[in-house]
């Protein structure tokens, strides 16, 4: 009878150890996944910031050209009048 109880206790300890090992591995995998996702989000944020800066400079250049052309058209219209 004692052997059966010892075997049951041993099996329970083995199962608990395996469960703890699996939990530790899943925790590690989850941590790695969070780190990878965080790095990806930071990379995307940097690229969006670059895109935003490019768009601002393009917009500034376009409005500058439009202003020059508007001024030239105004001069031409005044000549014709």
Buried (B, 14 or more C-beta within 10 A) or exposed (E): EEEEEEEEEEEEEEEEEEEEEEEEEEEEEEEEEEEEEEEEEEEEEEEEEEEEEEEEEEEEEEEEEEEEEEEEEEEEEEEEE
